Amino acid sequence: MRSLLRRFFAPVDIASLVFVRIAFGAIMFWEAWRYFDKGWIARYWIRPSYNFKYYGFSWVEPWPGQGMYWHFFILALLAVCIMVGLWYRVTTVFFFLGFTYIFLLEQALYLNHFYMVSLLSFLLIFVPSHRAFSVDAYLRPRLRKKTTPAWALWSVRGMVGLVYFYGGLAKLHFDWLQGEPVRMWLAERTYFPGIGMWFTEEWMVFLISYGGLLFDLLIVPFLLVKRTRPYAFGFVLFFHIMNANLFTIGIFPWMMIAMTTVFFEPDWPRALTSKFFYRGESVKDKGPELPSAQREMQSEMSLSNLFLVASFGSFFLLQILIPFRHLLYPGNVSWTEEGHRFAWHMKLRDKHGAGYFTVRDISDQTIWDIELKDYLTSWQIKEMLTRPDMIIQFSHFVAAEIYQETGQEVEVYATIWVSLNGRDQQLFVNPDVNLVAQPRPFLQPISWLLPLTEPLRTP
């Protein structure tokens, strides 16, 4: 244990984490600006009259009036403060809370990279990346340090590594190994310059499918080995730039490129700038700041340090276990969605739904179909029709709205057909089940969801 703690708190150059802080702040400022520029704030959080909520977070509501615009404006300011290292300990806390609030507002907008931003911003609260090249370090000289404990560097490495590894593990799936949905997506992008002419060729489909799988599974081991690291990072650049041009996935490729730099030597920014701008000195050239390093070593068995080790151990244990929870449920996770979120199942399915909801008045047995657009926006409808937990949420919401308006107690039935990865459409939920009488699923399997029976089409 003492040897492990010594490694955990050993001082390493802080320069790499300074770059992570600057890159994270800059990318998040860009993301906030995009929401203003593209009108997404009004589209996603002001115009909808109803928001789908994560289990246990139904109390999270959008700010009234112009509050959402102010919220994103403040997020942008916090991102700038993180980037320049101003009031870092406070701004990272408020950024984490502010961004996670946005994440929790609308379940229909779930994106893996939003989840990643929440986790990274949480880690940055504890990572002391403001102790160099920051406004805080300039204003408070006693704060300045050239080193940081190794745990700070490895926590970011661990988070990035988990995203890659689980992204690859999720691709060990029947559909992906058969080339779907990559085959469908490439066929729609034959205009891609240079190589688009081959996108309908089977060898290209399998090259990209299996290449993506092997990249995700193997990139971290190759990044950890010094000899293979430069080549591995070249693949990182190629992979994410290709994804950015092939798909609409926002900031994710650029976030991953920036965060993957933590696998280089901790002093790489200092070594790079010394070559191009000045003759600098890295920690490994002159040795760590010995007095502070020795103090950290001597106090490694302190209660606070043990608490820190236990806290980070618990955090990463959760991140390791959560992606496996879909194994607790029967069926194809891309069909059932049970355990799909928070598991880094990225770009694994192409899913389309169509259908209608029927309402029956319990008192007089009157039956009518409801107009979905009276309650939801088009993008909410598209997501809801293929997500069982959102279907049950909507059914309960409609029944409550009707009761509030008319005093009538009603039953709600859904007749929905869904296609997964190019399969023929089939019924998704049992149309004979009154969804109002069903509890919202949390950990238990969904009994009213019909199993996937349509086979995958052969090319």
KACOR-V358110 format. One record per backbone hydrogen bond with DSSP energy under -0.5 kcal/mol. CO is the residue of the C=O (numbers start at 1). NH is the residue of the N-H. Records with the same first field share a line. If there is no record, write none. Layout:
CO = NH / NH
This chain:
1 = 5
2 = 6
3 = 7
4 = 8
5 = 9
6 = 10
7 = 10
8 = 151
10 = 150
12 = 148
14 = 17 / 18
15 = 19
16 = 20
17 = 21
18 = 22
19 = 23
20 = 24
21 = 25
22 = 26
23 = 27
24 = 28
25 = 29
26 = 30
27 = 31
28 = 32
29 = 33
30 = 34
31 = 35
32 = 36
33 = 37
34 = 38
35 = 40 / 41
36 = 39
39 = 43
40 = 44
41 = 45 / 46
42 = 46 / 47
52 = 107
54 = 57
57 = 60
59 = 61
64 = 67
66 = 69 / 70
67 = 71
68 = 72
69 = 73
70 = 74
71 = 75
72 = 76
73 = 77
74 = 78
75 = 79
76 = 80
77 = 81
78 = 82
79 = 83
80 = 84
81 = 85 / 86
84 = 135
85 = 87 / 136
87 = 90 / 91
88 = 92
89 = 93
90 = 94
91 = 95
92 = 96
93 = 97
94 = 98
95 = 99
96 = 100
97 = 101
98 = 102
99 = 103
100 = 104
101 = 105
102 = 105 / 106
103 = 106
104 = 54
106 = 109
107 = 110
111 = 115
112 = 116
113 = 117
114 = 118
115 = 119
116 = 120
117 = 121
118 = 122
119 = 123
120 = 124
121 = 125
122 = 125 / 126
123 = 126 / 127
126 = 128
127 = 129
128 = 131
131 = 145
134 = 138
135 = 139
136 = 140
140 = 143
141 = 144
146 = 14
148 = 12
149 = 152 / 153
150 = 154
151 = 155
152 = 156
153 = 157
154 = 158
155 = 159
156 = 160
157 = 161
158 = 162
159 = 163
160 = 164
161 = 165
162 = 166
163 = 167
164 = 168
165 = 169
166 = 170
167 = 171
168 = 171
169 = 172
171 = 173
173 = 177
174 = 178
175 = 178 / 180
176 = 179
179 = 183
181 = 185
182 = 186
183 = 187
184 = 188
185 = 188
186 = 189
189 = 192
192 = 196
193 = 195
195 = 198
196 = 199
198 = 201
201 = 205
202 = 206
203 = 207
204 = 208
205 = 209
206 = 210
207 = 211
208 = 212
209 = 213
210 = 214
211 = 215
212 = 216
213 = 217
214 = 218
215 = 219
218 = 222
219 = 223
220 = 224
221 = 225
224 = 226
225 = 229
226 = 230
228 = 232
229 = 233
230 = 234
231 = 235
232 = 236
233 = 237
234 = 238
235 = 239
236 = 240
237 = 241
238 = 242
239 = 243
240 = 244
241 = 245
242 = 246
243 = 247
247 = 249
249 = 252
251 = 255
252 = 256
253 = 257
254 = 258
255 = 259
256 = 260
257 = 261
258 = 261
259 = 262
260 = 263
261 = 264
265 = 268
266 = 16
267 = 271
268 = 272
269 = 273
270 = 274
271 = 275
272 = 276
273 = 277 / 278
278 = 280
282 = 285 / 286
283 = 287
288 = 290
289 = 293
290 = 294
291 = 295
292 = 296
293 = 297
294 = 298
295 = 299
297 = 300
299 = 302
302 = 306
303 = 307
304 = 308
305 = 309
306 = 310
307 = 311
308 = 312
309 = 313
310 = 314
311 = 315
312 = 316
313 = 317
314 = 318
315 = 319
316 = 320
317 = 321
318 = 322
319 = 323
321 = 324
322 = 325
324 = 327
325 = 328
326 = 329
331 = 333
332 = 335 / 336
333 = 337
337 = 339 / 340 / 341
340 = 343 / 345
344 = 346
349 = 351
350 = 421
352 = 419
354 = 417
356 = 415
357 = 370
358 = 413
359 = 368
360 = 411
361 = 365
366 = 361
368 = 359
370 = 372
371 = 374
372 = 375 / 376
377 = 381
378 = 382
379 = 383
380 = 384
381 = 385
383 = 386
384 = 387
386 = 388
387 = 390 / 391
388 = 392
389 = 393
390 = 394
391 = 395
392 = 396
393 = 397
394 = 398
395 = 399
396 = 400
397 = 401
398 = 402
399 = 403
400 = 404
401 = 405
402 = 406 / 407 / 408
403 = 407
409 = 362
411 = 360
412 = 435
413 = 358
414 = 416
415 = 356
416 = 428 / 429
417 = 354
418 = 426
419 = 352 / 421
420 = 423
426 = 418
428 = 450
429 = 431
430 = 433
433 = 435
434 = 437
435 = 438
445 = 447
446 = 449
448 = 430
